[in-house]
Amino acid sequence: MELRHLRYFLAVAEERSFTAAGQRLNVSQSGVSGQIRDLEREVGVALLRRNQREVALTPEGEAFLKEVRDILARAERAVEIARKASHGQSGKLTVGLCGPVTALFMPKLIRTFRQQHPGVALSLKECAPFAQVDALLNDEIDVGFTRSVPAASKALIKSELLFREPIIAAISKDNPLSKDENISVARLAGEALVLHSREAGPEIFDPIIAMCRRARFSPKVMATAASWQSVLTLVEAGEGIALIPACVQQLRANDIVFRHLSDGACRLDAIVAWRRHEANAIRESVLAMLREKRTEWGIAGPTMKLGRTA
């Protein structure tokens, strides 16, 4: 059953005249009559009574009219929703949260996006950086924040550099090394180290190990933890020096100082990623907001810059 037939029927039912309905629809009277005959043939009952003076609804037509109004109203709402979605004004979007990596700007992004796009249902999903690519591929999230995209997934996932941050040292205040503003990586040889576990973050663990080996020593890893807050707790407990991305400084920590590393320290990428071959106006609104606000939100500068696309 075509919506056109329903619109013609509604016009005739409300105007009580084929001629007036034709004028309202800007079509001929015969065209209206033909559409109504097709509709009645499809429905299988007479919907209208015709005489020389007026057109009246049959009992079946009265019942049909109520449903037609509902159907056409829903169709109009559907069209409006689709148009808004095409402009990023309605729909839904799921964003992957990524702990300290996104803590600097994510609250501002969420608040600003909700204010500017009140018709969008924005949901958030906590997801470790290394798991965000799989979450994108499985349609669990629409925008992810991670450290890298595996080569095998680059045909399906597009990414853009948000910023690049250094690995720094988190040191207990009672450790003699805490007195130095900058520490060479080589000075950590023989020191007990606390690292984020490889199982929870290979994209961080492996570069740290490689950094130590470039400095010609094998790291003495005394403890690992699956969360950054636990890593800092172990440092406070005197278990060793932690090597962490700079963003982890944002977590609450007592009796800990953070020190830059020199001579061979590595930097980690923080990227935003999304499905490559999928048009999504809402997602594009999020990306545009990140690009526009990067300076204001503190994710711009020599080592924190949007723009490199893969």
C-alpha positions as CSV (number, residue, x, y, z in Angstrom):
1,M,0.0,0.0,0.0
2,E,1.5,3.3,-1.1
3,L,1.6,6.4,1.0
4,R,0.4,8.3,-2.0
5,H,-2.9,6.4,-1.9
6,L,-3.3,7.2,1.8
7,R,-2.7,10.9,1.2
8,Y,-5.3,11.0,-1.6
9,F,-7.8,9.2,0.7
10,L,-7.2,11.6,3.5
11,A,-7.7,14.6,1.3
12,V,-11.0,13.3,-0.1
13,A,-12.2,12.3,3.4
14,E,-11.4,15.8,4.8
15,E,-12.7,17.8,1.8
16,R,-15.7,15.5,1.2
17,S,-15.1,16.2,-2.5
18,F,-13.0,14.7,-5.3
19,T,-12.7,18.2,-6.9
20,A,-11.6,19.9,-3.7
21,A,-9.2,17.1,-2.9
22,G,-7.7,17.5,-6.4
23,Q,-7.2,21.2,-5.9
24,R,-5.6,20.6,-2.5
25,L,-3.3,18.0,-4.0
26,N,-2.7,19.9,-7.3
27,V,-3.9,17.0,-9.4
28,S,-6.9,16.3,-11.6
29,Q,-10.2,15.0,-10.2
30,S,-9.9,11.9,-12.4
31,G,-6.4,11.3,-11.0
32,V,-7.8,11.4,-7.4
33,S,-10.7,9.1,-8.4
34,G,-8.3,6.6,-9.9
35,Q,-6.1,6.5,-6.8
36,I,-9.1,6.0,-4.6
37,R,-10.4,3.1,-6.8
38,D,-6.9,1.5,-6.6
39,L,-6.9,1.8,-2.8
40,E,-10.4,0.4,-2.4
41,R,-9.4,-2.5,-4.7
42,E,-6.4,-3.2,-2.6
43,V,-8.2,-2.9,0.8
44,G,-11.1,-5.0,-0.5
45,V,-13.9,-2.8,0.9
46,A,-15.7,0.4,-0.1
47,L,-14.3,3.3,1.8
48,L,-16.4,6.1,0.3
49,R,-20.0,6.6,-0.8
50,R,-20.3,8.9,-3.8
51,N,-23.4,10.9,-4.9
52,Q,-23.9,14.0,-7.0
53,R,-23.8,16.4,-4.0
54,E,-20.9,15.0,-1.8
55,V,-18.6,12.2,-0.9
56,A,-19.2,10.4,2.5
57,L,-17.2,7.9,4.4
58,T,-18.6,4.4,4.8
59,P,-18.3,2.8,8.3
60,E,-15.3,1.0,7.0
61,G,-13.9,4.3,5.7
62,E,-14.4,5.9,9.1
63,A,-12.3,3.2,10.8
64,F,-9.7,3.3,8.1
65,L,-9.4,7.1,8.3
66,K,-8.2,7.0,11.9
67,E,-5.4,4.6,11.1
68,V,-4.5,6.6,8.0
69,R,-3.9,9.7,10.0
70,D,-1.7,7.8,12.4
71,I,0.3,6.2,9.6
72,L,0.9,9.5,7.8
73,A,1.8,11.3,11.0
74,R,4.4,8.6,11.7
75,A,5.7,8.8,8.2
76,E,6.2,12.6,8.5
77,R,8.0,12.1,11.8
78,A,10.2,9.5,10.3
79,V,11.1,11.8,7.4
80,E,11.9,14.6,9.9
81,I,14.0,12.3,12.0
82,A,15.9,11.1,9.0
83,R,16.6,14.6,7.8
84,K,17.8,15.6,11.3
85,A,20.1,12.5,11.4
86,S,21.5,13.4,8.0
87,H,22.6,16.7,9.6
88,G,23.8,15.2,12.8
89,Q,20.9,16.7,14.8
90,S,19.3,13.4,15.9
91,G,20.1,9.7,16.3
92,K,22.5,8.0,18.6
93,L,26.3,7.8,19.1
94,T,28.4,5.6,21.3
95,V,31.8,6.9,22.3
96,G,34.6,4.8,23.8
97,L,36.1,6.2,27.0
98,C,39.8,5.6,27.5
99,G,40.8,6.5,31.0
100,P,43.5,9.1,31.5
101,V,44.0,9.5,27.8
102,T,40.7,11.2,27.3
103,A,40.4,12.7,30.8
104,L,41.9,16.0,29.7
105,F,39.1,16.8,27.2
106,M,36.3,14.3,27.4
107,P,34.2,16.0,30.0
108,K,34.3,19.2,27.9
109,L,33.5,17.3,24.8
110,I,30.5,15.6,26.3
111,R,29.1,18.7,27.8
112,T,29.5,20.8,24.7
113,F,28.2,18.1,22.4
114,R,25.1,17.6,24.5
115,Q,24.4,21.3,24.5
116,Q,24.8,21.7,20.8
117,H,23.1,18.4,19.8
118,P,20.2,17.9,22.3
119,G,18.4,15.5,19.9
120,V,21.3,13.0,19.9
121,A,21.4,10.1,22.3
122,L,25.0,10.1,23.3
123,S,26.2,7.0,25.3
124,L,29.7,6.2,26.7
125,K,31.4,2.9,27.0
126,E,34.5,2.3,29.1
127,C,37.0,0.4,27.0
128,A,40.8,-0.1,27.3
129,P,42.8,1.5,24.5
130,F,43.9,-1.8,22.9
131,A,40.3,-3.1,22.9
132,Q,38.8,0.0,21.1
133,V,39.6,-1.1,17.6
134,D,37.7,-4.4,18.1
135,A,34.9,-2.5,19.7
136,L,34.7,-0.3,16.6
137,L,34.8,-3.4,14.3
138,N,32.0,-5.0,16.3
139,D,29.8,-1.9,16.2
140,E,30.0,-1.6,20.0
141,I,31.2,2.0,19.7
142,D,31.1,4.6,16.9
143,V,34.1,6.7,18.0
144,G,37.1,5.3,19.8
145,F,40.3,6.7,21.4
146,T,43.4,4.5,21.4
147,R,47.1,4.4,20.8
148,S,47.4,2.8,17.4
149,V,45.5,0.8,14.8
150,P,46.8,-2.6,13.8
151,A,48.0,-2.9,10.2
152,A,45.4,-5.6,9.6
153,S,42.6,-3.2,10.6
154,K,43.6,-0.1,8.7
155,A,41.5,-1.0,5.7
156,L,38.4,-0.8,7.9
157,I,39.4,1.8,10.5
158,K,40.4,5.4,9.9
159,S,42.3,7.3,12.5
160,E,43.5,10.8,13.3
161,L,46.3,11.9,15.6
162,L,45.0,13.8,18.7
163,F,48.3,14.4,20.5
164,R,51.6,12.8,21.3
165,E,52.7,12.5,24.9
166,P,56.0,11.5,26.6
167,I,56.7,8.7,29.0
168,I,57.6,10.2,32.4
169,A,58.6,8.8,35.7
170,A,56.4,8.7,38.8
171,I,58.6,8.7,41.9
172,S,57.9,8.5,45.6
173,K,59.0,11.8,47.3
174,D,61.4,9.8,49.6
175,N,63.3,8.4,46.7
176,P,66.6,10.3,46.1
177,L,65.8,10.5,42.4
178,S,62.8,12.7,43.2
179,K,65.2,15.6,43.8
180,D,66.2,15.8,40.1
181,E,64.0,17.7,37.7
182,N,65.1,15.6,34.7
183,I,66.2,12.0,34.8
184,S,68.1,10.1,32.1
185,V,66.6,6.8,31.2
186,A,70.0,5.1,31.9
187,R,69.8,6.2,35.5
188,L,66.8,3.8,36.0
189,A,69.1,0.8,35.4
190,G,68.9,-1.3,38.5
191,E,65.9,0.6,39.9
192,A,62.8,-1.3,40.8
193,L,60.2,-0.4,38.3
194,V,56.4,-0.5,38.4
195,L,54.6,-0.9,35.1
196,H,51.1,-1.1,33.7
197,S,50.6,-4.8,32.9
198,R,51.2,-5.9,29.3
199,E,47.9,-7.8,29.4
200,A,46.0,-4.6,30.1
201,G,48.0,-2.4,27.7
202,P,50.6,-3.9,25.3
203,E,50.7,-0.6,23.4
204,I,52.3,1.0,26.4
205,F,54.2,-1.8,28.0
206,D,56.2,-2.7,24.9
207,P,57.5,0.8,24.0
208,I,58.6,1.2,27.7
209,I,60.6,-2.0,27.5
210,A,62.1,-1.0,24.2
211,M,63.0,2.4,25.6
212,C,65.0,0.8,28.5
213,R,66.7,-1.6,26.1
214,R,67.8,1.4,23.9
215,A,69.4,2.7,27.1
216,R,71.3,-0.6,27.3
217,F,69.7,-2.2,30.3
218,S,67.0,-4.7,31.0
219,P,64.3,-3.2,33.2
220,K,63.9,-4.6,36.7
221,V,60.1,-4.9,36.8
222,M,59.1,-5.5,40.4
223,A,55.4,-5.1,40.0
224,T,52.6,-4.6,37.5
225,A,49.0,-3.5,37.8
226,A,46.0,-3.4,35.5
227,S,44.9,0.1,36.3
228,W,46.9,3.4,36.4
229,Q,45.6,4.2,39.9
230,S,46.9,0.9,41.2
231,V,50.3,1.7,39.5
232,L,50.5,5.0,41.4
233,T,49.4,3.3,44.7
234,L,52.3,0.9,44.3
235,V,54.7,3.8,43.9
236,E,53.3,5.4,47.0
237,A,53.8,2.1,48.8
238,G,57.5,2.2,47.9
239,E,57.4,-0.7,45.5
240,G,59.4,1.2,42.8
241,I,59.4,3.9,40.2
242,A,56.6,3.9,37.7
243,L,57.0,4.7,34.0
244,I,53.8,6.2,32.8
245,P,52.3,8.3,30.0
246,A,52.1,12.0,30.9
247,C,48.3,11.9,31.0
248,V,48.4,9.7,34.1
249,Q,49.5,12.8,36.1
250,Q,45.8,13.8,36.2
251,L,45.0,11.0,38.6
252,R,45.0,11.7,42.3
253,A,48.3,10.7,43.9
254,N,49.9,11.6,47.3
255,D,53.6,11.8,48.0
256,I,54.5,11.3,44.4
257,V,56.4,13.6,42.0
258,F,56.5,13.4,38.3
259,R,59.8,13.8,36.4
260,H,60.7,14.1,32.7
261,L,62.9,11.5,31.1
262,S,65.8,12.5,28.8
263,D,68.2,10.8,26.4
264,G,66.0,8.3,24.6
265,A,62.6,8.8,26.2
266,C,59.7,7.7,24.0
267,R,56.4,9.3,23.1
268,L,53.1,7.6,22.7
269,D,50.4,8.6,20.2
270,A,46.8,9.2,21.3
271,I,44.4,8.9,18.4
272,V,40.7,9.1,17.6
273,A,39.4,6.3,15.4
274,W,36.2,5.4,13.6
275,R,34.9,2.9,10.9
276,R,36.4,4.0,7.6
277,H,33.6,3.2,5.1
278,E,30.5,4.5,7.0
279,A,28.8,7.8,6.6
280,N,27.8,9.2,10.0
281,A,26.9,12.9,10.3
282,I,26.8,12.7,14.1
283,R,30.3,11.2,14.3
284,E,31.5,14.0,11.9
285,S,30.1,16.5,14.3
286,V,32.2,15.1,17.2
287,L,35.4,15.1,15.0
288,A,34.7,18.7,13.9
289,M,34.2,19.7,17.5
290,L,37.6,18.1,18.5
291,R,39.4,19.9,15.7
292,E,37.7,23.2,16.5
293,K,38.2,23.1,20.2
294,R,41.6,21.5,20.4
295,T,43.5,24.6,21.5
296,E,40.8,25.7,24.0
297,W,40.7,22.2,25.5
298,G,44.5,21.9,25.8
299,I,45.1,19.2,23.2
300,A,47.0,21.3,20.8
301,G,50.7,22.4,20.5
302,P,53.9,21.0,19.3
303,T,53.3,17.5,20.7
304,M,49.5,17.6,21.0
305,K,47.9,18.3,17.6
306,L,45.1,17.0,15.5
307,G,45.5,16.6,11.8
308,R,47.5,13.5,10.8
309,T,45.1,11.1,9.2
310,A,45.6,7.5,8.5
